[in-house]
C-alpha cells in the first residue's frame, strides 16, 4: 500500500494538482479511515459538550470540555514527538488509537449507566486528548511516507478536508443522536470508529528507514534546540499560539450561546458546528493556490481579521441564522490559518526530527487554544459571555499588527529544508 497507482490520471489528480495525493493507495486508504475516525470524534465531542451543559451551569466547566481535548497536547506533545522520531510511527499511531478506543468505550458505558459527572466527563475527555497528543506528531510526520515530495502541501490540505468533512457531518449527526437516544450512543459510535483506522494501520507497511533512537531527554532537547534556533520556525510558532489564544472562544463558549441566548437544542448546536466544517472544506480546496499567489503572511493576516469579525455576531445573536453565517465564514478563516501554518512548519523541519518539530508546533498552537478556552470560560463567569467573546475578538484584531512586526511569516524560500 505504498506505491503510486499506475493509473495516475489527469486533471485534479495529476501530479501537483489539488487532489494529486489520491493517486497513492496508502494515502487513499489512510485518508478514508481517518475520515471515519474524525467523524466519530466529532460526534463524541458534540455529545460531551452538550452533556456538560446538562451536568453543570458553570461556564468554566463547559469551556473546559473544549480545553480538555487540547491541554494534553500542550503537556505531552514534545514527549509524543520524541516517541514518533524514536519508534516506528505506525506502531505509535496504533497505540494511540487503542488508548482512545478504550477511553471512549468506558465513557459510553458509564454514561449509559448514569454514573457520569462533570469531573468524570472531563477525565475521559482528557484521556482521549492524551491519545490525540500521542497520535498527532506520528500521524503528521507519516504524511511524507504516503505521497511524493511534490504533493506534500496538497496532502496536508486534503487531510484538513477529512477533518472538516467530519466537522460538517459529525456535529449534526451527534446532535441528532443525542436528541433521539442520549449521549451514550454517540460515545459508543466514536469507540467503533477507531477500529477502521486500526485495521488500515495494521495493513500499512511504509518503506521507511529505521528510526535512530536517542535517550528521551536528549531527543526532546534536540527538537527544542532546532525550533529555538530557527528564526522562521520561531515566528510560525508565535503566530500559531497567538491565533489560538484569541480563536479558542468560538468553540469553547458556543454551547453556552446556543443554550442560553438562542434557546436552541442539541440539533441546533450540531448544525452550527456543521456550518463551521462546511466553511473549512470550501476554504481547504482553494487555500493552496491562494497561498502561492498572495503569500503566507497575507493569508494568515486576512484570516485572523475575518475570524475576529465573525466572533462579534456570536456575542450578540439571539437567533440561529446569523450564527450559521458566522460559523460558515469562521470555519474558512480557521482552516486558512492552521493549514498555512502547518505547511510552513513541515517545509522547514528536517525529516530526522520532523515528529519533534511538529509536536512542538502542536504544543504551542493547541496550548494556545487550551489556555484561551480556559481564560474565556473564566472571563465569561466573571463578566458575562458577550464581554468575554468581544474581548477575544479584540485580542485577535489588535495582536495582528504586533505579530506582523514581531513575527512575520517566513518568505517563500526562507528556511526551507
DRENDO-1510 file (C-alpha; in Angstrom, 1 decimal, always signed):
<recs>
REC; n; res; u; v; w
REC; 1; UNK; +0.0; +0.0; +0.0 .
REC; 2; UNK; +2.9; +2.3; -0.7 .
REC; 3; UNK; +3.2; +2.6; -4.5 .
REC; 4; UNK; +1.7; +5.2; -6.7 .
REC; 5; UNK; -1.3; +3.9; -8.6 .
REC; 6; UNK; -0.4; +3.1; -12.3 .
REC; 7; UNK; -3.4; +5.0; -13.5 .
REC; 8; UNK; -2.4; +8.3; -12.1 .
REC; 9; UNK; -4.7; +10.3; -14.2 .
REC; 10; UNK; -5.0; +13.8; -15.5 .
REC; 11; UNK; -6.9; +16.8; -14.2 .
REC; 12; UNK; -7.2; +17.2; -10.5 .
REC; 13; UNK; -5.3; +14.0; -9.7 .
REC; 14; UNK; -2.3; +14.8; -11.9 .
REC; 15; UNK; +1.0; +15.4; -10.0 .
REC; 16; UNK; +1.0; +18.7; -8.2 .
REC; 17; UNK; -2.8; +19.3; -8.6 .
REC; 18; UNK; -5.3; +19.7; -5.8 .
REC; 19; UNK; -6.3; +16.0; -5.5 .
REC; 20; UNK; -3.0; +14.5; -6.6 .
REC; 21; UNK; -2.3; +12.7; -3.3 .
REC; 22; UNK; -5.2; +10.3; -4.1 .
REC; 23; UNK; -3.0; +8.7; -6.7 .
REC; 24; UNK; -1.3; +6.9; -3.9 .
REC; 25; UNK; -3.2; +3.8; -2.5 .
REC; 26; UNK; -1.7; +4.2; +1.0 .
REC; 27; UNK; -2.9; +7.8; +1.2 .
REC; 28; UNK; -6.4; +6.9; -0.1 .
REC; 29; UNK; -6.8; +4.1; +2.5 .
REC; 30; UNK; -5.5; +6.1; +5.4 .
REC; 31; UNK; -7.4; +9.2; +4.5 .
REC; 32; UNK; -10.7; +7.3; +4.3 .
REC; 33; UNK; -10.1; +5.5; +7.6 .
REC; 34; UNK; -9.0; +8.8; +9.2 .
REC; 35; UNK; -12.2; +10.4; +8.0 .
REC; 36; UNK; -14.3; +7.7; +9.8 .
REC; 37; UNK; -12.2; +8.2; +13.0 .
REC; 38; UNK; -12.6; +12.0; +12.8 .
REC; 39; UNK; -16.3; +11.6; +12.2 .
REC; 40; UNK; -16.6; +9.6; +15.4 .
REC; 41; UNK; -14.5; +12.1; +17.3 .
REC; 42; UNK; -16.8; +15.0; +16.3 .
REC; 43; UNK; -19.9; +13.0; +17.3 .
REC; 44; UNK; -18.3; +12.4; +20.7 .
REC; 45; UNK; -17.1; +16.0; +21.1 .
REC; 46; UNK; -20.6; +17.3; +20.4 .
REC; 47; UNK; -22.1; +14.8; +22.9 .
REC; 48; UNK; -19.5; +15.7; +25.6 .
REC; 49; UNK; -20.0; +19.5; +25.2 .
REC; 50; UNK; -23.8; +19.2; +25.3 .
REC; 51; UNK; -23.8; +16.7; +28.2 .
REC; 52; UNK; -21.7; +19.1; +30.3 .
REC; 53; UNK; -24.4; +21.7; +29.9 .
REC; 54; UNK; -26.8; +19.2; +31.4 .
REC; 55; UNK; -24.4; +18.3; +34.3 .
REC; 56; UNK; -23.5; +21.9; +35.3 .
REC; 57; UNK; -24.2; +25.6; +34.8 .
REC; 58; UNK; -20.6; +26.6; +35.2 .
REC; 59; UNK; -19.4; +28.4; +32.1 .
REC; 60; UNK; -15.8; +27.5; +33.1 .
REC; 61; UNK; -16.5; +23.7; +33.3 .
REC; 62; UNK; -18.4; +23.9; +29.9 .
REC; 63; UNK; -15.4; +25.7; +28.3 .
REC; 64; UNK; -13.1; +23.1; +29.9 .
REC; 65; UNK; -14.6; +20.4; +27.8 .
REC; 66; UNK; -13.1; +22.1; +24.7 .
REC; 67; UNK; -9.9; +22.8; +26.6 .
REC; 68; UNK; -9.6; +19.2; +27.9 .
REC; 69; UNK; -9.0; +17.9; +24.3 .
REC; 70; UNK; -6.1; +20.3; +23.8 .
REC; 71; UNK; -4.5; +20.6; +27.3 .
REC; 72; UNK; -2.9; +17.1; +26.9 .
REC; 73; UNK; -1.3; +18.3; +23.6 .
REC; 74; UNK; +0.2; +21.2; +25.5 .
REC; 75; UNK; +1.6; +19.0; +28.2 .
REC; 76; UNK; +2.5; +15.8; +26.2 .
REC; 77; UNK; +3.2; +16.8; +22.7 .
REC; 78; UNK; +7.0; +17.2; +23.0 .
REC; 79; UNK; +7.3; +13.8; +24.5 .
REC; 80; UNK; +5.0; +12.4; +21.8 .
REC; 81; UNK; +7.2; +14.0; +19.1 .
REC; 82; UNK; +10.3; +12.3; +20.6 .
REC; 83; UNK; +8.4; +9.0; +20.7 .
REC; 84; UNK; +7.4; +9.4; +17.0 .
REC; 85; UNK; +11.0; +10.0; +15.9 .
REC; 86; UNK; +12.5; +7.3; +18.1 .
REC; 87; UNK; +10.0; +4.5; +17.3 .
REC; 88; UNK; +8.0; +3.1; +14.4 .
REC; 89; UNK; +5.5; +5.8; +13.7 .
REC; 90; UNK; +2.9; +3.3; +12.6 .
REC; 91; UNK; +3.1; +1.4; +15.9 .
REC; 92; UNK; +2.9; +4.7; +17.8 .
REC; 93; UNK; -0.4; +5.6; +16.0 .
REC; 94; UNK; -1.8; +2.1; +16.7 .
REC; 95; UNK; -1.1; +2.6; +20.4 .
REC; 96; UNK; -2.7; +6.0; +20.4 .
REC; 97; UNK; -5.8; +4.7; +18.6 .
REC; 98; UNK; -6.1; +1.9; +21.2 .
REC; 99; UNK; -6.0; +4.3; +24.1 .
REC; 100; UNK; -8.7; +6.4; +22.6 .
REC; 101; UNK; -10.9; +3.4; +21.8 .
REC; 102; UNK; -10.7; +2.1; +25.4 .
REC; 103; UNK; -11.4; +5.6; +26.8 .
REC; 104; UNK; -14.4; +6.2; +24.5 .
REC; 105; UNK; -15.9; +2.8; +25.2 .
REC; 106; UNK; -15.6; +3.3; +29.0 .
REC; 107; UNK; -17.2; +6.8; +28.7 .
REC; 108; UNK; -20.1; +5.2; +26.7 .
REC; 109; UNK; -20.6; +2.6; +29.4 .
REC; 110; UNK; -20.5; +5.0; +32.3 .
REC; 111; UNK; -22.9; +7.4; +30.6 .
REC; 112; UNK; -25.3; +4.7; +29.7 .
REC; 113; UNK; -25.2; +3.6; +33.4 .
REC; 114; UNK; -25.9; +7.1; +34.6 .
REC; 115; UNK; -22.7; +7.2; +36.5 .
REC; 116; UNK; -21.1; +10.2; +34.8 .
REC; 117; UNK; -20.5; +13.6; +36.5 .
REC; 118; UNK; -18.7; +16.8; +35.4 .
REC; 119; UNK; -15.3; +15.8; +36.7 .
REC; 120; UNK; -15.6; +12.2; +35.4 .
REC; 121; UNK; -16.5; +13.5; +32.0 .
REC; 122; UNK; -13.5; +15.8; +32.0 .
REC; 123; UNK; -11.3; +12.9; +33.0 .
REC; 124; UNK; -12.4; +10.9; +30.0 .
REC; 125; UNK; -12.1; +13.8; +27.5 .
REC; 126; UNK; -8.6; +14.4; +28.9 .
REC; 127; UNK; -7.7; +10.7; +28.3 .
REC; 128; UNK; -8.9; +11.0; +24.7 .
REC; 129; UNK; -6.9; +14.2; +24.4 .
REC; 130; UNK; -3.8; +12.3; +25.6 .
REC; 131; UNK; -4.3; +9.8; +22.9 .
REC; 132; UNK; -4.7; +12.6; +20.4 .
REC; 133; UNK; -1.4; +14.1; +21.7 .
REC; 134; UNK; +0.4; +10.8; +21.2 .
REC; 135; UNK; -1.1; +10.3; +17.7 .
REC; 136; UNK; -0.6; +13.8; +16.3 .
REC; 137; UNK; +3.1; +14.0; +15.7 .
REC; 138; UNK; +3.4; +10.5; +14.3 .
REC; 139; UNK; +0.4; +11.0; +12.1 .
REC; 140; UNK; +1.6; +14.3; +10.6 .
REC; 141; UNK; +5.2; +13.1; +10.2 .
REC; 142; UNK; +3.9; +10.0; +8.3 .
REC; 143; UNK; +2.3; +12.0; +5.5 .
REC; 144; UNK; +5.7; +12.2; +3.8 .
REC; 145; UNK; +5.7; +8.4; +3.6 .
REC; 146; UNK; +2.3; +8.3; +1.9 .
REC; 147; UNK; +2.8; +10.7; -1.1 .
REC; 148; UNK; +5.6; +12.1; -3.3 .
REC; 149; UNK; +7.6; +15.1; -2.1 .
REC; 150; UNK; +5.9; +17.4; -4.6 .
REC; 151; UNK; +2.4; +16.5; -3.4 .
REC; 152; UNK; +3.1; +17.1; +0.4 .
REC; 153; UNK; +1.4; +20.6; +0.6 .
REC; 154; UNK; -1.7; +19.2; -1.2 .
REC; 155; UNK; -1.7; +16.1; +1.1 .
REC; 156; UNK; -1.7; +18.4; +4.2 .
REC; 157; UNK; -4.6; +20.4; +2.8 .
REC; 158; UNK; -6.6; +17.2; +1.9 .
REC; 159; UNK; -6.0; +15.8; +5.4 .
REC; 160; UNK; -7.5; +19.1; +6.6 .
REC; 161; UNK; -10.5; +18.4; +4.4 .
REC; 162; UNK; -11.0; +15.0; +6.0 .
REC; 163; UNK; -11.1; +16.6; +9.4 .
REC; 164; UNK; -13.5; +19.3; +8.3 .
REC; 165; UNK; -15.8; +16.9; +6.4 .
REC; 166; UNK; -16.2; +15.2; +9.7 .
REC; 167; UNK; -16.7; +18.5; +11.4 .
REC; 168; UNK; -19.5; +19.2; +8.9 .
REC; 169; UNK; -21.4; +16.0; +9.3 .
REC; 170; UNK; -20.3; +14.8; +12.8 .
REC; 171; UNK; -21.8; +17.6; +14.9 .
REC; 172; UNK; -25.2; +17.4; +13.2 .
REC; 173; UNK; -25.2; +13.6; +13.5 .
REC; 174; UNK; -24.1; +13.9; +17.1 .
REC; 175; UNK; -26.8; +16.5; +17.9 .
REC; 176; UNK; -29.5; +14.2; +16.3 .
REC; 177; UNK; -28.2; +11.1; +18.2 .
REC; 178; UNK; -28.3; +13.0; +21.5 .
REC; 179; UNK; -31.8; +14.3; +20.9 .
REC; 180; UNK; -33.1; +10.8; +19.9 .
REC; 181; UNK; -31.1; +8.5; +22.2 .
REC; 182; UNK; -28.9; +10.4; +24.6 .
REC; 183; UNK; -25.1; +10.9; +24.5 .
REC; 184; UNK; -24.1; +7.3; +25.4 .
REC; 185; UNK; -24.7; +6.1; +21.8 .
REC; 186; UNK; -22.6; +8.9; +20.4 .
REC; 187; UNK; -19.7; +7.9; +22.6 .
REC; 188; UNK; -20.1; +4.2; +21.6 .
REC; 189; UNK; -20.0; +5.1; +17.9 .
REC; 190; UNK; -16.8; +7.0; +18.4 .
REC; 191; UNK; -15.3; +3.9; +20.0 .
REC; 192; UNK; -16.2; +1.9; +17.0 .
REC; 193; UNK; -14.9; +4.5; +14.6 .
REC; 194; UNK; -11.3; +3.9; +15.8 .
REC; 195; UNK; -11.5; +0.3; +14.6 .
REC; 196; UNK; -11.4; +1.3; +10.9 .
REC; 197; UNK; -8.2; +3.2; +11.3 .
REC; 198; UNK; -6.6; +0.5; +13.4 .
REC; 199; UNK; -7.3; -2.1; +10.6 .
REC; 200; UNK; -5.8; +0.1; +7.9 .
REC; 201; UNK; -2.7; +0.9; +10.1 .
REC; 202; UNK; -2.2; -2.9; +10.7 .
REC; 203; UNK; -2.2; -3.5; +6.9 .
REC; 204; UNK; +0.1; -0.5; +6.0 .
REC; 205; UNK; +3.8; -1.3; +5.5 .
REC; 206; UNK; +5.6; +2.0; +4.8 .
REC; 207; UNK; +9.0; +1.9; +3.2 .
REC; 208; UNK; +10.7; +4.0; +6.0 .
REC; 209; UNK; +14.3; +3.9; +7.3 .
REC; 210; UNK; +14.6; +2.6; +10.8 .
REC; 211; UNK; +14.5; +5.3; +13.5 .
REC; 212; UNK; +17.7; +6.5; +15.0 .
REC; 213; UNK; +17.0; +6.2; +18.7 .
REC; 214; UNK; +18.2; +8.7; +21.3 .
REC; 215; UNK; +17.5; +9.0; +25.0 .
REC; 216; UNK; +14.2; +10.7; +25.6 .
REC; 217; UNK; +15.6; +13.9; +27.2 .
REC; 218; UNK; +18.3; +14.3; +24.6 .
REC; 219; UNK; +15.8; +13.7; +21.8 .
REC; 220; UNK; +13.5; +16.4; +23.2 .
REC; 221; UNK; +16.3; +18.8; +23.6 .
REC; 222; UNK; +17.4; +18.3; +20.0 .
REC; 223; UNK; +14.0; +19.3; +18.8 .
REC; 224; UNK; +13.6; +22.2; +21.1 .
REC; 225; UNK; +17.1; +23.5; +20.1 .
REC; 226; UNK; +16.3; +23.4; +16.4 .
REC; 227; UNK; +13.0; +25.2; +16.9 .
REC; 228; UNK; +14.5; +27.8; +19.2 .
REC; 229; UNK; +17.5; +28.4; +16.9 .
REC; 230; UNK; +15.4; +28.7; +13.7 .
REC; 231; UNK; +14.0; +32.2; +13.2 .
REC; 232; UNK; +11.4; +31.1; +10.6 .
REC; 233; UNK; +10.2; +28.3; +12.9 .
REC; 234; UNK; +10.0; +30.6; +16.0 .
REC; 235; UNK; +7.8; +33.0; +14.1 .
REC; 236; UNK; +5.5; +30.3; +12.9 .
REC; 237; UNK; +5.1; +29.1; +16.4 .
REC; 238; UNK; +4.4; +32.5; +17.8 .
REC; 239; UNK; +1.7; +33.2; +15.1 .
REC; 240; UNK; +0.0; +29.8; +15.9 .
REC; 241; UNK; +0.0; +30.5; +19.7 .
REC; 242; UNK; -1.4; +34.0; +19.3 .
REC; 243; UNK; -4.2; +32.9; +16.9 .
REC; 244; UNK; -5.1; +30.0; +19.2 .
REC; 245; UNK; -5.4; +32.3; +22.3 .
REC; 246; UNK; -7.9; +34.5; +20.6 .
REC; 247; UNK; -9.8; +32.0; +18.5 .
REC; 248; UNK; -10.5; +29.4; +21.2 .
REC; 249; UNK; -13.5; +31.3; +22.5 .
REC; 250; UNK; -15.6; +30.4; +19.4 .
REC; 251; UNK; -15.8; +26.7; +20.2 .
REC; 252; UNK; -15.4; +27.0; +23.9 .
REC; 253; UNK; -18.5; +29.1; +24.5 .
REC; 254; UNK; -20.7; +28.1; +21.6 .
REC; 255; UNK; -22.7; +25.6; +23.6 .
REC; 256; UNK; -23.5; +28.3; +26.1 .
REC; 257; UNK; -24.6; +30.7; +23.4 .
REC; 258; UNK; -26.9; +28.1; +21.8 .
REC; 259; UNK; -28.5; +27.0; +25.1 .
REC; 260; UNK; -28.7; +30.4; +27.0 .
REC; 261; UNK; -29.1; +33.1; +24.3 .
REC; 262; UNK; -30.6; +31.3; +21.3 .
REC; 263; UNK; -32.5; +28.8; +23.5 .
REC; 264; UNK; -31.6; +26.1; +20.9 .
REC; 265; UNK; -31.3; +22.3; +21.0 .
REC; 266; UNK; -28.6; +19.7; +20.5 .
REC; 267; UNK; -29.5; +19.7; +16.8 .
REC; 268; UNK; -29.0; +23.5; +16.5 .
REC; 269; UNK; -25.6; +23.1; +18.2 .
REC; 270; UNK; -24.7; +20.4; +15.7 .
REC; 271; UNK; -25.8; +22.5; +12.8 .
REC; 272; UNK; -23.6; +25.3; +13.9 .
REC; 273; UNK; -20.5; +23.1; +14.1 .
REC; 274; UNK; -21.5; +21.6; +10.8 .
REC; 275; UNK; -21.6; +25.1; +9.2 .
REC; 276; UNK; -18.1; +25.7; +10.6 .
REC; 277; UNK; -16.9; +22.5; +8.9 .
REC; 278; UNK; -18.5; +23.4; +5.6 .
REC; 279; UNK; -16.7; +26.7; +5.6 .
REC; 280; UNK; -13.4; +24.8; +6.4 .
REC; 281; UNK; -13.9; +22.4; +3.5 .
REC; 282; UNK; -14.6; +25.1; +0.9 .
REC; 283; UNK; -11.6; +27.0; +2.0 .
REC; 284; UNK; -9.3; +24.0; +2.1 .
REC; 285; UNK; -10.0; +23.3; -1.6 .
REC; 286; UNK; -8.5; +26.7; -2.7 .
REC; 287; UNK; -6.2; +27.7; +0.0 .
REC; 288; UNK; -3.0; +26.3; -1.6 .
REC; 289; UNK; -3.3; +28.3; -4.8 .
REC; 290; UNK; -4.3; +31.4; -2.8 .
REC; 291; UNK; -1.2; +30.9; -0.6 .
REC; 292; UNK; +1.0; +30.7; -3.7 .
REC; 293; UNK; -0.5; +33.8; -5.2 .
REC; 294; UNK; -0.8; +36.0; -2.1 .
REC; 295; UNK; +1.8; +34.7; +0.2 .
REC; 296; UNK; +1.5; +33.2; +3.7 .
REC; 297; UNK; +1.6; +36.5; +5.6 .
REC; 298; UNK; -1.4; +37.9; +3.6 .
REC; 299; UNK; -3.4; +34.7; +4.1 .
REC; 300; UNK; -2.8; +34.4; +7.8 .
REC; 301; UNK; -3.4; +38.1; +8.5 .
REC; 302; UNK; -6.7; +38.2; +6.5 .
REC; 303; UNK; -7.9; +35.1; +8.1 .
REC; 304; UNK; -7.3; +36.4; +11.6 .
REC; 305; UNK; -9.2; +39.6; +10.9 .
REC; 306; UNK; -12.1; +37.7; +9.4 .
REC; 307; UNK; -12.2; +35.3; +12.3 .
REC; 308; UNK; -12.3; +38.3; +14.8 .
REC; 309; UNK; -15.1; +39.9; +12.8 .
REC; 310; UNK; -17.1; +36.7; +12.9 .
REC; 311; UNK; -16.9; +36.5; +16.7 .
REC; 312; UNK; -18.9; +39.7; +17.1 .
REC; 313; UNK; -22.3; +38.2; +15.9 .
REC; 314; UNK; -21.5; +35.3; +18.2 .
REC; 315; UNK; -21.6; +37.6; +21.2 .
REC; 316; UNK; -24.9; +39.3; +20.3 .
REC; 317; UNK; -27.0; +37.0; +18.2 .
REC; 318; UNK; -30.3; +35.7; +19.7 .
REC; 319; UNK; -31.4; +33.7; +16.6 .
REC; 320; UNK; -29.8; +30.8; +14.7 .
REC; 321; UNK; -29.4; +32.4; +11.2 .
REC; 322; UNK; -26.7; +34.9; +12.0 .
REC; 323; UNK; -24.8; +32.3; +14.0 .
REC; 324; UNK; -24.9; +29.9; +11.0 .
REC; 325; UNK; -23.5; +32.6; +8.7 .
REC; 326; UNK; -20.7; +33.5; +11.2 .
REC; 327; UNK; -19.8; +29.8; +11.7 .
REC; 328; UNK; -19.5; +29.2; +8.0 .
REC; 329; UNK; -17.1; +32.1; +7.5 .
REC; 330; UNK; -15.2; +31.5; +10.7 .
REC; 331; UNK; -14.6; +27.9; +9.6 .
REC; 332; UNK; -12.9; +29.1; +6.4 .
REC; 333; UNK; -10.7; +31.6; +8.4 .
REC; 334; UNK; -9.8; +28.8; +10.8 .
REC; 335; UNK; -8.6; +26.3; +8.2 .
REC; 336; UNK; -6.8; +29.0; +6.2 .
REC; 337; UNK; -4.7; +29.9; +9.2 .
REC; 338; UNK; -3.9; +26.4; +10.5 .
REC; 339; UNK; -3.3; +24.9; +7.1 .
REC; 340; UNK; -0.9; +27.7; +6.2 .
REC; 341; UNK; +1.0; +27.4; +9.5 .
REC; 342; UNK; +1.2; +23.6; +9.2 .
REC; 343; UNK; +2.6; +23.6; +5.7 .
REC; 344; UNK; +5.1; +26.3; +6.7 .
REC; 345; UNK; +6.2; +24.2; +9.6 .
REC; 346; UNK; +6.6; +21.0; +7.7 .
REC; 347; UNK; +8.6; +22.6; +4.9 .
REC; 348; UNK; +11.1; +24.0; +7.4 .
REC; 349; UNK; +11.6; +20.8; +9.6 .
REC; 350; UNK; +14.3; +18.2; +8.9 .
REC; 351; UNK; +13.0; +14.6; +8.3 .
REC; 352; UNK; +15.1; +13.2; +11.2 .
REC; 353; UNK; +13.4; +15.4; +13.8 .
REC; 354; UNK; +10.1; +16.1; +12.0 .
REC; 355; UNK; +8.0; +14.4; +14.7 .
REC; 356; UNK; +9.5; +16.6; +17.4 .
REC; 357; UNK; +9.2; +19.8; +15.3 .
REC; 358; UNK; +5.5; +19.1; +14.6 .
REC; 359; UNK; +4.9; +18.1; +18.2 .
REC; 360; UNK; +6.3; +21.5; +19.4 .
REC; 361; UNK; +4.1; +23.2; +16.8 .
REC; 362; UNK; +1.1; +21.3; +18.2 .
REC; 363; UNK; +2.1; +22.0; +21.8 .
REC; 364; UNK; +2.3; +25.7; +21.1 .
REC; 365; UNK; -0.8; +26.2; +18.9 .
REC; 366; UNK; -3.1; +23.8; +20.8 .
REC; 367; UNK; -1.7; +25.1; +24.1 .
REC; 368; UNK; -2.8; +28.5; +23.0 .
REC; 369; UNK; -6.3; +27.1; +22.2 .
REC; 370; UNK; -6.4; +25.4; +25.6 .
REC; 371; UNK; -5.3; +28.4; +27.6 .
REC; 372; UNK; -7.6; +30.6; +25.5 .
REC; 373; UNK; -10.6; +28.4; +26.2 .
REC; 374; UNK; -9.8; +28.3; +29.9 .
REC; 375; UNK; -9.3; +32.1; +30.1 .
REC; 376; UNK; -12.5; +32.8; +28.1 .
REC; 377; UNK; -14.6; +30.5; +30.3 .
REC; 378; UNK; -13.3; +32.2; +33.4 .
REC; 379; UNK; -13.9; +35.6; +32.0 .
REC; 380; UNK; -17.4; +34.6; +31.0 .
REC; 381; UNK; -18.2; +33.6; +34.6 .
REC; 382; UNK; -16.8; +36.9; +35.9 .
REC; 383; UNK; -18.0; +39.4; +33.3 .
REC; 384; UNK; -20.6; +37.6; +31.1 .
REC; 385; UNK; -20.4; +35.7; +27.9 .
REC; 386; UNK; -20.8; +38.7; +25.4 .
REC; 387; UNK; -17.9; +40.6; +27.1 .
REC; 388; UNK; -15.7; +37.6; +27.1 .
REC; 389; UNK; -16.2; +37.0; +23.4 .
REC; 390; UNK; -15.8; +40.7; +22.5 .
REC; 391; UNK; -12.5; +40.6; +24.4 .
REC; 392; UNK; -11.3; +37.6; +22.4 .
REC; 393; UNK; -12.2; +39.3; +19.1 .
REC; 394; UNK; -10.4; +42.5; +20.2 .
REC; 395; UNK; -7.3; +40.5; +21.2 .
REC; 396; UNK; -7.2; +38.9; +17.7 .
REC; 397; UNK; -7.6; +42.2; +15.9 .
REC; 398; UNK; -5.1; +44.2; +18.0 .
REC; 399; UNK; -2.5; +41.5; +18.1 .
REC; 400; UNK; -2.3; +41.3; +14.3 .
REC; 401; UNK; -0.1; +44.4; +13.7 .
REC; 402; UNK; +2.1; +43.4; +16.5 .
REC; 403; UNK; +2.6; +39.9; +15.0 .
REC; 404; UNK; +3.2; +41.3; +11.5 .
REC; 405; UNK; +6.0; +43.4; +13.0 .
REC; 406; UNK; +7.4; +40.9; +15.6 .
REC; 407; UNK; +6.9; +37.6; +13.9 .
REC; 408; UNK; +6.2; +37.9; +10.1 .
REC; 409; UNK; +5.5; +34.7; +8.3 .
REC; 410; UNK; +8.6; +33.3; +6.5 .
REC; 411; UNK; +9.2; +34.3; +2.9 .
REC; 412; UNK; +8.6; +31.6; +0.3 .
REC; 413; UNK; +12.1; +30.1; +0.3 .
REC; 414; UNK; +13.2; +31.3; +3.7 .
REC; 415; UNK; +14.4; +28.4; +5.9 .
REC; 416; UNK; +13.1; +25.6; +3.7 .
REC; 417; UNK; +14.7; +22.2; +4.1 .
</recs>
